[in-house]
Amino acid sequence: MKRIGVLTGGGDVPGLNPCIKTIANRAIDEGYEVVGIRKGWGGLLNYNLDDPATHAEYIVPLDRQRVRTVDRTGGTFLHTSRTNPGKVRPHDVPEFLQGTASKSEDDKGPFDFTPHVLRVLDKLGIDTLIPIGGDDTLSYAERLHREGMHIAAIPKTMDNDVFGTDYCIGFSTSVTRSVEFIHQLRTSAGSHERLAVVELFGRNCGETSLLASYLAGVDRSIISEVHFDPEKLAAFLLEDKKSNPSNYAMVTISEGAQMIGGKIVEYGQSDAYGHKKLGGIGQITGEALKKITGEDILYQQVGYLMRSGAPDSLDLMVAVNYANMAVKLITRGASNRMVALRNGTYTSVPITTIMQGVKRVDVDELYDSENYLPKVRHVEGKPMFLY
């Protein structure tokens, strides 16, 4: 019996569990055996062929009973990680793999354990992998395909920034949650007559900040793609506050935003894909606004709340449909594909597509860079979710 492996990598988003459940049930109907790989690519890296104790820790058989109720909760019950087996830092190398990878010139890594991953997949008898993830997770899936592994990938990221698809699982819920929290924060901002700075996730793509501010009617929006002047922003917000009968003003800001002449606020150690944690530009901006205006600031970092909990109906629908499409690709013998939504239609593209471009906000069409405002005027011919 042919066997399918499923894993989730990168940040969790709402809709992952329904997606996994649908994959398992549909694949079983088609005569496949399905196993879940725990902790993303880390599960394959840490699977010790000679230690049975690691086998049950990282591999979970997915039968109907095992997945029956998983769709009732958010996140991913398979768990996730940001591990990249092709670029493992020395301190992340599992003990049993020490000394087995070819060393870099300075003997400090990163090390490539793809040969080990391929041996594990062969040992497990996995014929096809369904990785569910964003650019980073799927870029390693593309690497495995070049090594001969069959791939049917599913895009997910709350930033909606995977190139090649108009939509990624998790985006609708993240925008919906952001709009809800923004409206809730209005009560405190208004009660205390403050300038409110709401920081939202978005490393390189400011689409969540753009759309959340557009839909929630926020006064100003700062996105990752456009560097901003805090003095200019302060003047705008004072004007907005003065014209508001409740005497407050709000601005959303992407976590990856930068002041003119500044830099992205990063902290901690880089992950396997070279990304440090982001967060804090909202607080820095709030402090700058207070210094410039003398106004009290309400700063709220929404962060993980954007992608926690159950999916909304749109994310649920797309997750289920993507899952069915991925299994259908496998039954047709297709490989090296990523399911996608393009121009409102479900389809699939070569997984190499994700390497061919960068998905960002169309600043000229959708953003007023001079006034720090969404400028959504012409939507004809654009996808349902603007980018």
N, C-alpha and C positions, 0 to 999 in steps of 0.2 A: 504493500500500500504506500502511495506517495505521501510525503510528509511536508507540511507547511510550517514555517517558523514565523512567529509574530513578535515584534518588540516595539516599544515606545522610547524615544530618546529626546533629550532636551527638556525644556520646560513643560510642565503639565498644562493641559487645557481642558475645558469642559467638552465632552463628547468622545473622549478616548475609550471609556469602558463600553458604551454602546457600539462603537466601531469594532472593538475586539470581539464582543459577543456576536455580532452579525457575521464577522469573518468566520468564527468557529462554527456557528450553526450552518451557514451556507456551505462551507467547505466540507463539513460532515455529510451534508445532503448530497454533495457531489462525489463522495467516496474518498475524501482525503482524511488523513490524520493531522491534527493540529497541536502544536506545542507553543507555549508562551515562553519567551526568553525574558527573564527578570532583569531589571536595572539596565535596560538599553544595551548598547554595545558592551558595557561593562560586564554583563552576564556572560558573554562569549569570551571576553578577555580573562575573566577570573575562573572560568570552568577548567578544572584540573582533570585531565584525562585519566590520571592515575589515582585520583582521590574521590571515591563515590560520594563522600559527604558534600562535595560541592555540586554534584549533579542535581540533587533534589533542591538545593538552595537556589540554583539559577535556571532550572528548567521545570516548567509546570505543564502537564498534559491538560489540554483544553477540550474537555468533553461538554456535553450539554448541561450536565449537572453543575460542573464547575463554573460555567458562565451564566447560569440561569438568572441570578439576581444582581450581577455586577453593574448593570446599566442603571441601577437605582442610586448610584453615588457618583460624585465627580472624581476628577483626577484619573489616575491609571492604577488599577490593582496589580499590574505587572511591575509597577514602580519604574523609575527612569534614572538616567544619569547623563552627564555631558562627557562621557569617556569617548575618546577617539583611539581605537587600537592601532591606528597607523602613526600616532604621535603620542606615545606614552612617556610622561615625565619620569625621571629616575625614581622619585619617591613614590610613584603610583604603580610601579612594576610589581605584580604579585610575587611573593617569595619563591614560588615554585618555578617562575619564569626567569629568575635572576640569572644573568649570564647566558641566556639562550638567544638573545637578539644580537644582530650585528651592531657594533657600537658606532656612534658618531665619531667624527674626527677628534673631538675634545673629550670623548668618553662620558659625556654628561647628558646624552640624549638630545631630543626625544627619540625613542626607539619605536621601530615598526614591528608589531606582532601580528600582522595580517596572516603570515603563514600558520601561526597557531590558531587563529580564528577559523581559517579554512579547514584545518585538521579537526577542529571541534564540530564544525558543521557537517563534515563528512562522517564523523563518528556518530552524530545524532541522526544521520540519514535524512537531513533536511534538503529537499529538492529545490524549494523556492522560499525566499524570505519576503515577508511583508513588513518593511520598516515604516513606522508612522512617526514623522518628525518634520523639522524645518530644514533650512539649508545645510546646517552642520551635520545633522543626522543623515540626511539623504546624500550628502557629498561622500560620506564613507560607504553608503550603499552603492553609489556609482563606482567607487573603487573596487568593491567586491564583484560587481558585475564584470569589470575589466579582468578580474581574476577567474571568471567563468561561472560565477554564481547567478542564478536566476532571481530577478528582482521584480516585484510589483509594489511600487511605493505609494504611500498616501501622505499628502502634505498637511501638516498642522502647524499652526503658530498663531498666537493671538495678535501678532503684528501684521499678519496677512502679507508677508513679504517674500514668499517663495516665488521665484521667477518661473513663469510658464503656466501659472494658473491664476484665475481671477479671484479664487477663494480658497482659504485654508481653514480647516476645522479649528474652532475656538474664537474666530474673529468676531462673529456676531455677538456672542455672549460678552466678550470683553468690552465692546462698544456699548451694549445694553447696560451692563453693570456701571460703566463709567458715567453714562448719562444719568442713571438713577442716583449715584453717589453725588454727582455735581448738584443735582436738584436738592438733595437732602442737605448739602452743605450751605445752600442759600439761606437756610433758616438761621444758622449761626453767624454767617457773614453779615446778614441783614440785621440781626439782633444786636451785634456788636459794632456795626458800621465799619467793617474792615475791608482791606484788600485781600482777596482770597487767591492763593496760589495752589493749584491742584496739579500734582505731578503724576503723570501716567507712564506706563511702560512704553517703550519704543526706542530701541537702540539706534538703528540707522534709518528707520522709516517712521515718519511722523503721522501715519494715517490714523492711528487711534486718537491722538490729540486733535487732529484736524476734524475728523468726523464727530467725535464726542462733543467738541465745542460747537460745531455746526448744528448738530441736532439738539443740543441743550441750550442753544442761544447764549453761549458764554461771550463775554465782552471781547476778549483777546485770546489768541492761540499761538503758542510758540512750538514750532516743529523742528525735528532733527535736521532737516535739509537746509534751513535758513538760519544763519547766525544773527543774533539780535543785540540791540543796543539797550541796556537797562535804563539809561536816562530817557530814551525815547519811549520805552514801554511804560515807565513811571508817569510820564506826561499824559499818555493815552489813558491810563487807568484812573488818574485823578480826574480827567475830563469825564470818563465813564461814570465814576462815582458821583460826581456832581450832578450829572444828568439823570441819575437813578433816584426816584422818590424815596426808596429805602436806604439810600446813601451807602451803597457798597458796590464793589466791582470785582470781577473774577477773571482769572487767566488760567488756561491749561498749558502745561509744558511737558514735552517729551523728555524722558530721562536721558536721552542722548543729545539733547539740545546744547548749544554752545553760545556764549556771549561773543560778540565781535572781539577778536584778539585773545579769546580765552581758549579753553579746551574742554573736552568731555570729562565729566567728573567720574573717575573710576577709582576703585579701591580693591584691596585684596589681591590674591594671586591669580594669574591668568588660568583659565581652564584649558582643556586639551585642544580647544579650537582657537586659542589665543585671545579669548574674551575675558576681561576683568568684569567684576560686578559693577553695575551702574546704580546711580541713585544719589540724590542730594543736590542736583542742580536747582530743584525747586526751592530748597531751603536757602541755598546761596542767593538765588534770585530774590526770595522774600526778604533776606537780610539787606540786600542792595536796595530794594524798593523802600524799606523802612528808613534806611539812611538817607535816601534821596528825598523822600516825601514827608517823613516824620509820621506817617500813618501806621497804625497797628496792623499786623499781618496775621492772617489765618493761613497756615501752611498745612496741606494734607497730601501725604504720599499714598495714593490709592494702591499702587503696586500689586501684590499678589491677590488682593481682593478682586481684581479684574478677571482673574482666570481660575478662581476657586469655585467649588460647588457644581451644581448640575447645569447642563447646557440648556440654552433656550431652544425653542422649537426648530429654528432654522439650523442651528448647529447639530441638533439631533438628526434632522433629516439628511443633511449633507454627510454626517458621519456614517449613517446607515447606508446611504447610497454609494459613498466611496468604498465602503467595505464590500458591498455586493459587486461593484465594478472590479475591484482588485481580484476577487476570486474568479470572476468571469474571465479576466485576462489570463489567469493561470490555466483555467480549463481549456482555453483556446490555444494554449501553448505559447502565448506572448511573453516576452521577457524584456528587461531593460525599459520598463514603462512606469510612468507615474500617472495616476488618475488625476483628473483636473476638471475644473469648470472654466470654459472659455466662451465668451459672448453669450452667456446664459445657457450653454449646452454642456452636458456631461460628456467628457471625452477622455483621452489619454494622450500623453506626449512621451517622447524618449526621456529617460531620467537625466540624460546629458543636458537637457534643456535648462536645468537649474544652474548649470555652470556658464550659461551663455549670456547672462545679463544680470542686472541688479534692479530690483523692483522698489521704486520709491514714489513718493507723492509727486504728481505732475504739478510742480510749483506754478508754472506759467498759467495753467488752466484753472487751478483750484485754490490758489493761495495769494493773498495780497501781501507781498513782502514788505511794502512800505508801511502798511498799517497793522500788520500782524493779525490778519483776519482771514477766515475761510472765505473763498470767493467762488462759491459753487453757483454758477449761472447757466452754464451750458452743459447739460448732461446727455443730450441726444448723442447716440453712438457710443456712449461710455458704458462700461460694465455696471452692474447693479451696485457693487461696492467699488467706489472710486479709488483710483490710485494714480 
